[in-house]
Each structure stands twice: as structure tokens, then as C-alpha cells.
């Protein structure tokens, strides 16, 4: 693990995106705007996950993502 504060920052961002997408999925909004919002959240999670993998390693990413569910 290179930088613990960088790892914590990326994890927090991933968690925020996950919660935002989940709330949108469970919320009252419907249609294309809801789908686009959720898609953007998931795409950004993918970018952040790649960043986390570079600084913390693949195993850490797997453990973290399993804990989100």
C-alpha cells in the first residue's frame, strides 16, 4: 500500500458513488434521467476502482468492494 490517505480518499469516493447509485435505483425517479445518473455513478466507480488497484492492489480492491454490499 503506497499512501494510506490516498487509499482512504479513493475508498470514500467509491463508497459515495455506490450509495448515490443505490439511492437513485431505489428512489422515486424513473426513466432515462435515472438510468443516466446511475450509469455515470457506475462508470466513475470503475475509474476509481482502477485508481485504487494501482495504489492498493487487486486483493484490497476485492475485499473493499465485497464490503460495500
mmCIF file of the N, C-alpha and C atoms, coordinates in Angstrom:
data_MODEL
# 
_entry.id   MODEL 
# 
loop_
_atom_site.group_PDB 
_atom_site.id 
_atom_site.type_symbol 
_atom_site.label_atom_id 
_atom_site.label_alt_id 
_atom_site.label_comp_id 
_atom_site.label_asym_id 
_atom_site.label_entity_id 
_atom_site.label_seq_id 
_atom_site.pdbx_PDB_ins_code 
_atom_site.Cartn_x 
_atom_site.Cartn_y 
_atom_site.Cartn_z 
_atom_site.occupancy 
_atom_site.B_iso_or_equiv 
_atom_site.pdbx_formal_charge 
_atom_site.auth_seq_id 
_atom_site.auth_comp_id 
_atom_site.auth_asym_id 
_atom_site.auth_atom_id 
_atom_site.pdbx_PDB_model_num 
ATOM 1   N N  . UNK A 1 1  ? 0.857   -1.169 0.000   1.00 0.00 ? 1  UNK A N  1 
ATOM 2   C CA . UNK A 1 1  ? 0.000   0.000  0.000   1.00 0.00 ? 1  UNK A CA 1 
ATOM 3   C C  . UNK A 1 1  ? 0.901   1.230  0.000   1.00 0.00 ? 1  UNK A C  1 
ATOM 4   N N  . UNK A 1 2  ? 0.774   2.046  -1.007  1.00 0.00 ? 2  UNK A N  1 
ATOM 5   C CA . UNK A 1 2  ? 1.647   3.206  -1.144  1.00 0.00 ? 2  UNK A CA 1 
ATOM 6   C C  . UNK A 1 2  ? 1.331   4.320  -0.166  1.00 0.00 ? 2  UNK A C  1 
ATOM 7   N N  . UNK A 1 3  ? 0.139   4.845  -0.201  1.00 0.00 ? 3  UNK A N  1 
ATOM 8   C CA . UNK A 1 3  ? -0.221  6.022  0.573   1.00 0.00 ? 3  UNK A CA 1 
ATOM 9   C C  . UNK A 1 3  ? -1.568  5.785  1.241   1.00 0.00 ? 3  UNK A C  1 
ATOM 10  N N  . UNK A 1 4  ? -1.556  5.549  2.555   1.00 0.00 ? 4  UNK A N  1 
ATOM 11  C CA . UNK A 1 4  ? -2.822  5.244  3.240   1.00 0.00 ? 4  UNK A CA 1 
ATOM 12  C C  . UNK A 1 4  ? -3.891  6.322  3.077   1.00 0.00 ? 4  UNK A C  1 
ATOM 13  N N  . UNK A 1 5  ? -3.500  7.594  3.054   1.00 0.00 ? 5  UNK A N  1 
ATOM 14  C CA . UNK A 1 5  ? -4.506  8.641  2.907   1.00 0.00 ? 5  UNK A CA 1 
ATOM 15  C C  . UNK A 1 5  ? -5.092  8.653  1.491   1.00 0.00 ? 5  UNK A C  1 
ATOM 16  N N  . UNK A 1 6  ? -4.297  8.334  0.493   1.00 0.00 ? 6  UNK A N  1 
ATOM 17  C CA . UNK A 1 6  ? -4.790  8.243  -0.881  1.00 0.00 ? 6  UNK A CA 1 
ATOM 18  C C  . UNK A 1 6  ? -5.763  7.067  -1.003  1.00 0.00 ? 6  UNK A C  1 
ATOM 19  N N  . UNK A 1 7  ? -5.423  5.951  -0.386  1.00 0.00 ? 7  UNK A N  1 
ATOM 20  C CA . UNK A 1 7  ? -6.297  4.780  -0.397  1.00 0.00 ? 7  UNK A CA 1 
ATOM 21  C C  . UNK A 1 7  ? -7.623  5.128  0.279   1.00 0.00 ? 7  UNK A C  1 
ATOM 22  N N  . UNK A 1 8  ? -7.566  5.783  1.422   1.00 0.00 ? 8  UNK A N  1 
ATOM 23  C CA . UNK A 1 8  ? -8.783  6.162  2.149   1.00 0.00 ? 8  UNK A CA 1 
ATOM 24  C C  . UNK A 1 8  ? -9.636  7.120  1.325   1.00 0.00 ? 8  UNK A C  1 
ATOM 25  N N  . UNK A 1 9  ? -9.015  8.067  0.639   1.00 0.00 ? 9  UNK A N  1 
ATOM 26  C CA . UNK A 1 9  ? -9.741  9.032  -0.176  1.00 0.00 ? 9  UNK A CA 1 
ATOM 27  C C  . UNK A 1 9  ? -10.468 8.334  -1.318  1.00 0.00 ? 9  UNK A C  1 
ATOM 28  N N  . UNK A 1 10 ? -9.776  7.442  -2.006  1.00 0.00 ? 10 UNK A N  1 
ATOM 29  C CA . UNK A 1 10 ? -10.386 6.729  -3.134  1.00 0.00 ? 10 UNK A CA 1 
ATOM 30  C C  . UNK A 1 10 ? -11.519 5.834  -2.636  1.00 0.00 ? 10 UNK A C  1 
ATOM 31  N N  . UNK A 1 11 ? -11.307 5.136  -1.529  1.00 0.00 ? 11 UNK A N  1 
ATOM 32  C CA . UNK A 1 11 ? -12.353 4.280  -0.975  1.00 0.00 ? 11 UNK A CA 1 
ATOM 33  C C  . UNK A 1 11 ? -13.594 5.094  -0.626  1.00 0.00 ? 11 UNK A C  1 
ATOM 34  N N  . UNK A 1 12 ? -13.393 6.261  -0.040  1.00 0.00 ? 12 UNK A N  1 
ATOM 35  C CA . UNK A 1 12 ? -14.524 7.122  0.325   1.00 0.00 ? 12 UNK A CA 1 
ATOM 36  C C  . UNK A 1 12 ? -15.282 7.561  -0.927  1.00 0.00 ? 12 UNK A C  1 
ATOM 37  N N  . UNK A 1 13 ? -14.555 7.892  -1.984  1.00 0.00 ? 13 UNK A N  1 
ATOM 38  C CA . UNK A 1 13 ? -15.210 8.298  -3.229  1.00 0.00 ? 13 UNK A CA 1 
ATOM 39  C C  . UNK A 1 13 ? -16.006 7.149  -3.838  1.00 0.00 ? 13 UNK A C  1 
ATOM 40  N N  . UNK A 1 14 ? -15.428 5.955  -3.822  1.00 0.00 ? 14 UNK A N  1 
ATOM 41  C CA . UNK A 1 14 ? -16.131 4.786  -4.358  1.00 0.00 ? 14 UNK A CA 1 
ATOM 42  C C  . UNK A 1 14 ? -17.399 4.538  -3.550  1.00 0.00 ? 14 UNK A C  1 
ATOM 43  N N  . UNK A 1 15 ? -17.288 4.593  -2.242  1.00 0.00 ? 15 UNK A N  1 
ATOM 44  C CA . UNK A 1 15 ? -18.458 4.379  -1.388  1.00 0.00 ? 15 UNK A CA 1 
ATOM 45  C C  . UNK A 1 15 ? -19.533 5.424  -1.662  1.00 0.00 ? 15 UNK A C  1 
ATOM 46  N N  . UNK A 1 16 ? -19.140 6.671  -1.845  1.00 0.00 ? 16 UNK A N  1 
ATOM 47  C CA . UNK A 1 16 ? -20.100 7.735  -2.148  1.00 0.00 ? 16 UNK A CA 1 
ATOM 48  C C  . UNK A 1 16 ? -20.827 7.469  -3.468  1.00 0.00 ? 16 UNK A C  1 
ATOM 49  N N  . UNK A 1 17 ? -20.076 7.052  -4.482  1.00 0.00 ? 17 UNK A N  1 
ATOM 50  C CA . UNK A 1 17 ? -20.689 6.754  -5.779  1.00 0.00 ? 17 UNK A CA 1 
ATOM 51  C C  . UNK A 1 17 ? -21.646 5.570  -5.665  1.00 0.00 ? 17 UNK A C  1 
ATOM 52  N N  . UNK A 1 18 ? -21.242 4.565  -4.910  1.00 0.00 ? 18 UNK A N  1 
ATOM 53  C CA . UNK A 1 18 ? -22.085 3.379  -4.722  1.00 0.00 ? 18 UNK A CA 1 
ATOM 54  C C  . UNK A 1 18 ? -23.404 3.762  -4.057  1.00 0.00 ? 18 UNK A C  1 
ATOM 55  N N  . UNK A 1 19 ? -23.317 4.531  -2.983  1.00 0.00 ? 19 UNK A N  1 
ATOM 56  C CA . UNK A 1 19 ? -24.519 4.938  -2.260  1.00 0.00 ? 19 UNK A CA 1 
ATOM 57  C C  . UNK A 1 19 ? -25.406 5.811  -3.145  1.00 0.00 ? 19 UNK A C  1 
ATOM 58  N N  . UNK A 1 20 ? -24.811 6.738  -3.882  1.00 0.00 ? 20 UNK A N  1 
ATOM 59  C CA . UNK A 1 20 ? -25.595 7.599  -4.773  1.00 0.00 ? 20 UNK A CA 1 
ATOM 60  C C  . UNK A 1 20 ? -26.348 6.779  -5.815  1.00 0.00 ? 20 UNK A C  1 
ATOM 61  N N  . UNK A 1 21 ? -25.663 5.837  -6.420  1.00 0.00 ? 21 UNK A N  1 
ATOM 62  C CA . UNK A 1 21 ? -26.302 4.987  -7.417  1.00 0.00 ? 21 UNK A CA 1 
ATOM 63  C C  . UNK A 1 21 ? -27.390 4.117  -6.815  1.00 0.00 ? 21 UNK A C  1 
ATOM 64  N N  . UNK A 1 22 ? -27.124 3.571  -5.646  1.00 0.00 ? 22 UNK A N  1 
ATOM 65  C CA . UNK A 1 22 ? -28.104 2.718  -4.981  1.00 0.00 ? 22 UNK A CA 1 
ATOM 66  C C  . UNK A 1 22 ? -29.347 3.518  -4.598  1.00 0.00 ? 22 UNK A C  1 
ATOM 67  N N  . UNK A 1 23 ? -29.155 4.712  -4.064  1.00 0.00 ? 23 UNK A N  1 
ATOM 68  C CA . UNK A 1 23 ? -30.296 5.550  -3.704  1.00 0.00 ? 23 UNK A CA 1 
ATOM 69  C C  . UNK A 1 23 ? -31.106 5.933  -4.937  1.00 0.00 ? 23 UNK A C  1 
ATOM 70  N N  . UNK A 1 24 ? -30.430 6.208  -6.032  1.00 0.00 ? 24 UNK A N  1 
ATOM 71  C CA . UNK A 1 24 ? -31.143 6.535  -7.277  1.00 0.00 ? 24 UNK A CA 1 
ATOM 72  C C  . UNK A 1 24 ? -31.956 5.344  -7.761  1.00 0.00 ? 24 UNK A C  1 
ATOM 73  N N  . UNK A 1 25 ? -31.391 4.161  -7.626  1.00 0.00 ? 25 UNK A N  1 
ATOM 74  C CA . UNK A 1 25 ? -32.084 2.952  -8.057  1.00 0.00 ? 25 UNK A CA 1 
ATOM 75  C C  . UNK A 1 25 ? -33.327 2.706  -7.213  1.00 0.00 ? 25 UNK A C  1 
ATOM 76  N N  . UNK A 1 26 ? -33.238 3.008  -5.926  1.00 0.00 ? 26 UNK A N  1 
ATOM 77  C CA . UNK A 1 26 ? -34.347 2.755  -5.014  1.00 0.00 ? 26 UNK A CA 1 
ATOM 78  C C  . UNK A 1 26 ? -35.282 3.954  -4.885  1.00 0.00 ? 26 UNK A C  1 
ATOM 79  N N  . UNK A 1 27 ? -34.911 5.090  -5.485  1.00 0.00 ? 27 UNK A N  1 
ATOM 80  C CA . UNK A 1 27 ? -35.673 6.321  -5.328  1.00 0.00 ? 27 UNK A CA 1 
ATOM 81  C C  . UNK A 1 27 ? -36.909 6.392  -6.192  1.00 0.00 ? 27 UNK A C  1 
ATOM 82  N N  . UNK A 1 28 ? -37.507 7.552  -6.177  1.00 0.00 ? 28 UNK A N  1 
ATOM 83  C CA . UNK A 1 28 ? -38.767 7.766  -6.882  1.00 0.00 ? 28 UNK A CA 1 
ATOM 84  C C  . UNK A 1 28 ? -38.585 8.113  -8.354  1.00 0.00 ? 28 UNK A C  1 
ATOM 85  N N  . UNK A 1 29 ? -37.413 8.583  -8.732  1.00 0.00 ? 29 UNK A N  1 
ATOM 86  C CA . UNK A 1 29 ? -37.181 8.989  -10.121 1.00 0.00 ? 29 UNK A CA 1 
ATOM 87  C C  . UNK A 1 29 ? -37.279 7.776  -11.043 1.00 0.00 ? 29 UNK A C  1 
ATOM 88  N N  . UNK A 1 30 ? -37.736 8.037  -12.254 1.00 0.00 ? 30 UNK A N  1 
ATOM 89  C CA . UNK A 1 30 ? -37.858 6.961  -13.238 1.00 0.00 ? 30 UNK A CA 1 
ATOM 90  C C  . UNK A 1 30 ? -37.346 7.429  -14.587 1.00 0.00 ? 30 UNK A C  1 
ATOM 91  N N  . UNK A 1 31 ? -37.157 6.490  -15.475 1.00 0.00 ? 31 UNK A N  1 
ATOM 92  C CA . UNK A 1 31 ? -36.860 6.813  -16.851 1.00 0.00 ? 31 UNK A CA 1 
ATOM 93  C C  . UNK A 1 31 ? -35.394 7.031  -17.148 1.00 0.00 ? 31 UNK A C  1 
ATOM 94  N N  . UNK A 1 32 ? -35.185 7.722  -18.270 1.00 0.00 ? 32 UNK A N  1 
ATOM 95  C CA . UNK A 1 32 ? -33.842 7.897  -18.816 1.00 0.00 ? 32 UNK A CA 1 
ATOM 96  C C  . UNK A 1 32 ? -32.934 8.685  -17.888 1.00 0.00 ? 32 UNK A C  1 
ATOM 97  N N  . UNK A 1 33 ? -33.462 9.710  -17.225 1.00 0.00 ? 33 UNK A N  1 
ATOM 98  C CA . UNK A 1 33 ? -32.594 10.513 -16.363 1.00 0.00 ? 33 UNK A CA 1 
ATOM 99  C C  . UNK A 1 33 ? -32.065 9.686  -15.206 1.00 0.00 ? 33 UNK A C  1 
ATOM 100 N N  . UNK A 1 34 ? -32.892 8.814  -14.644 1.00 0.00 ? 34 UNK A N  1 
ATOM 101 C CA . UNK A 1 34 ? -32.440 7.943  -13.561 1.00 0.00 ? 34 UNK A CA 1 
ATOM 102 C C  . UNK A 1 34 ? -31.367 6.991  -14.086 1.00 0.00 ? 34 UNK A C  1 
ATOM 103 N N  . UNK A 1 35 ? -31.610 6.419  -15.249 1.00 0.00 ? 35 UNK A N  1 
ATOM 104 C CA . UNK A 1 35 ? -30.656 5.479  -15.843 1.00 0.00 ? 35 UNK A CA 1 
ATOM 105 C C  . UNK A 1 35 ? -29.318 6.170  -16.114 1.00 0.00 ? 35 UNK A C  1 
ATOM 106 N N  . UNK A 1 36 ? -29.357 7.371  -16.668 1.00 0.00 ? 36 UNK A N  1 
ATOM 107 C CA . UNK A 1 36 ? -28.126 8.114  -16.962 1.00 0.00 ? 36 UNK A CA 1 
ATOM 108 C C  . UNK A 1 36 ? -27.370 8.433  -15.687 1.00 0.00 ? 36 UNK A C  1 
ATOM 109 N N  . UNK A 1 37 ? -28.081 8.829  -14.638 1.00 0.00 ? 37 UNK A N  1 
ATOM 110 C CA . UNK A 1 37 ? -27.442 9.148  -13.369 1.00 0.00 ? 37 UNK A CA 1 
ATOM 111 C C  . UNK A 1 37 ? -26.718 7.923  -12.810 1.00 0.00 ? 37 UNK A C  1 
ATOM 112 N N  . UNK A 1 38 ? -27.422 6.793  -12.788 1.00 0.00 ? 38 UNK A N  1 
ATOM 113 C CA . UNK A 1 38 ? -26.834 5.564  -12.257 1.00 0.00 ? 38 UNK A CA 1 
ATOM 114 C C  . UNK A 1 38 ? -25.652 5.130  -13.116 1.00 0.00 ? 38 UNK A C  1 
ATOM 115 N N  . UNK A 1 39 ? -25.782 5.238  -14.428 1.00 0.00 ? 39 UNK A N  1 
ATOM 116 C CA . UNK A 1 39 ? -24.687 4.874  -15.330 1.00 0.00 ? 39 UNK A CA 1 
ATOM 117 C C  . UNK A 1 39 ? -23.447 5.717  -15.047 1.00 0.00 ? 39 UNK A C  1 
ATOM 118 N N  . UNK A 1 40 ? -23.622 7.021  -14.867 1.00 0.00 ? 40 UNK A N  1 
ATOM 119 C CA . UNK A 1 40 ? -22.473 7.893  -14.556 1.00 0.00 ? 40 UNK A CA 1 
ATOM 120 C C  . UNK A 1 40 ? -21.820 7.484  -13.240 1.00 0.00 ? 40 UNK A C  1 
ATOM 121 N N  . UNK A 1 41 ? -22.618 7.147  -12.239 1.00 0.00 ? 41 UNK A N  1 
ATOM 122 C CA . UNK A 1 41 ? -22.063 6.732  -10.942 1.00 0.00 ? 41 UNK A CA 1 
ATOM 123 C C  . UNK A 1 41 ? -21.228 5.460  -11.113 1.00 0.00 ? 41 UNK A C  1 
ATOM 124 N N  . UNK A 1 42 ? -21.760 4.498  -11.839 1.00 0.00 ? 42 UNK A N  1 
ATOM 125 C CA . UNK A 1 42 ? -21.058 3.223  -12.011 1.00 0.00 ? 42 UNK A CA 1 
ATOM 126 C C  . UNK A 1 42 ? -19.795 3.393  -12.854 1.00 0.00 ? 42 UNK A C  1 
ATOM 127 N N  . UNK A 1 43 ? -19.858 4.236  -13.873 1.00 0.00 ? 43 UNK A N  1 
ATOM 128 C CA . UNK A 1 43 ? -18.660 4.489  -14.685 1.00 0.00 ? 43 UNK A CA 1 
ATOM 129 C C  . UNK A 1 43 ? -17.580 5.146  -13.838 1.00 0.00 ? 43 UNK A C  1 
ATOM 130 N N  . UNK A 1 44 ? -17.960 6.111  -13.002 1.00 0.00 ? 44 UNK A N  1 
ATOM 131 C CA . UNK A 1 44 ? -16.973 6.771  -12.151 1.00 0.00 ? 44 UNK A CA 1 
ATOM 132 C C  . UNK A 1 44 ? -16.412 5.788  -11.122 1.00 0.00 ? 44 UNK A C  1 
ATOM 133 N N  . UNK A 1 45 ? -17.257 4.882  -10.611 1.00 0.00 ? 45 UNK A N  1 
ATOM 134 C CA . UNK A 1 45 ? -16.758 3.844  -9.706  1.00 0.00 ? 45 UNK A CA 1 
ATOM 135 C C  . UNK A 1 45 ? -15.697 3.000  -10.388 1.00 0.00 ? 45 UNK A C  1 
ATOM 136 N N  . UNK A 1 46 ? -15.886 2.709  -11.668 1.00 0.00 ? 46 UNK A N  1 
ATOM 137 C CA . UNK A 1 46 ? -14.900 1.929  -12.409 1.00 0.00 ? 46 UNK A CA 1 
ATOM 138 C C  . UNK A 1 46 ? -13.559 2.628  -12.492 1.00 0.00 ? 46 UNK A C  1 
ATOM 139 N N  . UNK A 1 47 ? -13.587 3.921  -12.766 1.00 0.00 ? 47 UNK A N  1 
ATOM 140 C CA . UNK A 1 47 ? -12.350 4.711  -12.829 1.00 0.00 ? 47 UNK A CA 1 
ATOM 141 C C  . UNK A 1 47 ? -11.663 4.716  -11.463 1.00 0.00 ? 47 UNK A C  1 
ATOM 142 N N  . UNK A 1 48 ? -12.449 4.945  -10.422 1.00 0.00 ? 48 UNK A N  1 
ATOM 143 C CA . UNK A 1 48 ? -11.890 4.987  -9.070  1.00 0.00 ? 48 UNK A CA 1 
ATOM 144 C C  . UNK A 1 48 ? -11.342 3.628  -8.643  1.00 0.00 ? 48 UNK A C  1 
ATOM 145 N N  . UNK A 1 49 ? -12.023 2.566  -9.058  1.00 0.00 ? 49 UNK A N  1 
ATOM 146 C CA . UNK A 1 49 ? -11.555 1.221  -8.727  1.00 0.00 ? 49 UNK A CA 1 
ATOM 147 C C  . UNK A 1 49 ? -10.202 0.944  -9.368  1.00 0.00 ? 49 UNK A C  1 
ATOM 148 N N  . UNK A 1 50 ? -10.024 1.404  -10.591 1.00 0.00 ? 50 UNK A N  1 
ATOM 149 C CA . UNK A 1 50 ? -8.721  1.248  -11.251 1.00 0.00 ? 50 UNK A CA 1 
ATOM 150 C C  . UNK A 1 50 ? -7.643  2.030  -10.502 1.00 0.00 ? 50 UNK A C  1 
ATOM 151 N N  . UNK A 1 51 ? -7.968  3.228  -10.047 1.00 0.00 ? 51 UNK A N  1 
ATOM 152 C CA . UNK A 1 51 ? -7.010  4.021  -9.273  1.00 0.00 ? 51 UNK A CA 1 
ATOM 153 C C  . UNK A 1 51 ? -6.653  3.294  -7.976  1.00 0.00 ? 51 UNK A C  1 
ATOM 154 N N  . UNK A 1 52 ? -7.660  2.777  -7.293  1.00 0.00 ? 52 UNK A N  1 
ATOM 155 C CA . UNK A 1 52 ? -7.422  2.064  -6.042  1.00 0.00 ? 52 UNK A CA 1 
ATOM 156 C C  . UNK A 1 52 ? -6.554  0.837  -6.271  1.00 0.00 ? 52 UNK A C  1 
ATOM 157 N N  . UNK A 1 53 ? -6.793  0.141  -7.361  1.00 0.00 ? 53 UNK A N  1 
ATOM 158 C CA . UNK A 1 53 ? -5.986  -1.044 -7.658  1.00 0.00 ? 53 UNK A CA 1 
ATOM 159 C C  . UNK A 1 53 ? -4.517  -0.670 -7.854  1.00 0.00 ? 53 UNK A C  1 
ATOM 160 N N  . UNK A 1 54 ? -4.270  0.468  -8.485  1.00 0.00 ? 54 UNK A N  1 
ATOM 161 C CA . UNK A 1 54 ? -2.879  0.896  -8.696  1.00 0.00 ? 54 UNK A CA 1 
ATOM 162 C C  . UNK A 1 54 ? -2.171  1.222  -7.381  1.00 0.00 ? 54 UNK A C  1 
ATOM 163 N N  . UNK A 1 55 ? -2.885  1.798  -6.412  1.00 0.00 ? 55 UNK A N  1 
ATOM 164 C CA . UNK A 1 55 ? -2.214  2.196  -5.169  1.00 0.00 ? 55 UNK A CA 1 
ATOM 165 C C  . UNK A 1 55 ? -2.317  1.163  -4.058  1.00 0.00 ? 55 UNK A C  1 
ATOM 166 N N  . UNK A 1 56 ? -3.325  0.265  -4.128  1.00 0.00 ? 56 UNK A N  1 
ATOM 167 C CA . UNK A 1 56 ? -3.510  -0.670 -3.020  1.00 0.00 ? 56 UNK A CA 1 
ATOM 168 C C  . UNK A 1 56 ? -3.436  -2.137 -3.423  1.00 0.00 ? 56 UNK A C  1 
ATOM 169 N N  . UNK A 1 57 ? -3.570  -2.422 -4.693  1.00 0.00 ? 57 UNK A N  1 
ATOM 170 C CA . UNK A 1 57 ? -3.507  -3.804 -5.149  1.00 0.00 ? 57 UNK A CA 1 
ATOM 171 C C  . UNK A 1 57 ? -4.885  -4.419 -5.360  1.00 0.00 ? 57 UNK A C  1 
ATOM 172 N N  . UNK A 1 58 ? -4.890  -5.442 -6.181  1.00 0.00 ? 58 UNK A N  1 
ATOM 173 C CA . UNK A 1 58 ? -6.133  -6.095 -6.593  1.00 0.00 ? 58 UNK A CA 1 
ATOM 174 C C  . UNK A 1 58 ? -6.872  -6.748 -5.426  1.00 0.00 ? 58 UNK A C  1 
ATOM 175 N N  . UNK A 1 59 ? -6.134  -7.385 -4.522  1.00 0.00 ? 59 UNK A N  1 
ATOM 176 C CA . UNK A 1 59 ? -6.777  -8.059 -3.389  1.00 0.00 ? 59 UNK A CA 1 
ATOM 177 C C  . UNK A 1 59 ? -7.502  -7.065 -2.486  1.00 0.00 ? 59 UNK A C  1 
ATOM 178 N N  . UNK A 1 60 ? -6.888  -5.923 -2.239  1.00 0.00 ? 60 UNK A N  1 
ATOM 179 C CA . UNK A 1 60 ? -7.509  -4.897 -1.404  1.00 0.00 ? 60 UNK A CA 1 
ATOM 180 C C  . UNK A 1 60 ? -8.786  -4.377 -2.058  1.00 0.00 ? 60 UNK A C  1 
ATOM 181 N N  . UNK A 1 61 ? -8.761  -4.204 -3.366  1.00 0.00 ? 61 UNK A N  1 
ATOM 182 C CA . UNK A 1 61 ? -9.951  -3.747 -4.088  1.00 0.00 ? 61 UNK A CA 1 
ATOM 183 C C  . UNK A 1 61 ? -11.070 -4.772 -3.925  1.00 0.00 ? 61 UNK A C  1 
ATOM 184 N N  . UNK A 1 62 ? -10.763 -6.024 -4.099  1.00 0.00 ? 62 UNK A N  1 
ATOM 185 C CA . UNK A 1 62 ? -11.766 -7.076 -3.956  1.00 0.00 ? 62 UNK A CA 1 
ATOM 186 C C  . UNK A 1 62 ? -12.383 -7.099 -2.576  1.00 0.00 ? 62 UNK A C  1 
ATOM 187 N N  . UNK A 1 63 ? -11.564 -7.023 -1.552  1.00 0.00 ? 63 UNK A N  1 
ATOM 188 C CA . UNK A 1 63 ? -12.078 -7.009 -0.178  1.00 0.00 ? 63 UNK A CA 1 
ATOM 189 C C  . UNK A 1 63 ? -12.965 -5.795 0.052   1.00 0.00 ? 63 UNK A C  1 
ATOM 190 N N  . UNK A 1 64 ? -12.514 -4.656 -0.417  1.00 0.00 ? 64 UNK A N  1 
ATOM 191 C CA . UNK A 1 64 ? -13.284 -3.425 -0.213  1.00 0.00 ? 64 UNK A CA 1 
ATOM 192 C C  . UNK A 1 64 ? -14.635 -3.479 -0.908  1.00 0.00 ? 64 UNK A C  1 
ATOM 193 N N  . UNK A 1 65 ? -14.633 -3.890 -2.175  1.00 0.00 ? 65 UNK A N  1 
ATOM 194 C CA . UNK A 1 65 ? -15.883 -3.939 -2.930  1.00 0.00 ? 65 UNK A CA 1 
ATOM 195 C C  . UNK A 1 65 ? -16.873 -4.944 -2.335  1.00 0.00 ? 65 UNK A C  1 
ATOM 196 N N  . UNK A 1 66 ? -16.386 -6.045 -1.821  1.00 0.00 ? 66 UNK A N  1 
ATOM 197 C CA . UNK A 1 66 ? -17.265 -7.017 -1.179  1.00 0.00 ? 66 UNK A CA 1 
ATOM 198 C C  . UNK A 1 66 ? -17.911 -6.417 0.056   1.00 0.00 ? 66 UNK A C  1 
ATOM 199 N N  . UNK A 1 67 ? -17.210 -5.541 0.737   1.00 0.00 ? 67 UNK A N  1 
ATOM 200 C CA . UNK A 1 67 ? -17.745 -4.904 1.927   1.00 0.00 ? 67 UNK A CA 1 
ATOM 201 C C  . UNK A 1 67 ? -18.812 -3.863 1.638   1.00 0.00 ? 67 UNK A C  1 
ATOM 202 N N  . UNK A 1 68 ? -18.912 -3.392 0.411   1.00 0.00 ? 68 UNK A N  1 
ATOM 203 C CA . UNK A 1 68 ? -19.920 -2.395 0.060   1.00 0.00 ? 68 UNK A CA 1 
ATOM 204 C C  . UNK A 1 68 ? -21.318 -2.994 0.019   1.00 0.00 ? 68 UNK A C  1 
ATOM 205 N N  . UNK A 1 69 ? -21.408 -4.263 -0.234  1.00 0.00 ? 69 UNK A N  1 
ATOM 206 C CA . UNK A 1 69 ? -22.725 -4.864 -0.445  1.00 0.00 ? 69 UNK A CA 1 
ATOM 207 C C  . UNK A 1 69 ? -23.457 -5.111 0.839   1.00 0.00 ? 69 UNK A C  1 
# 
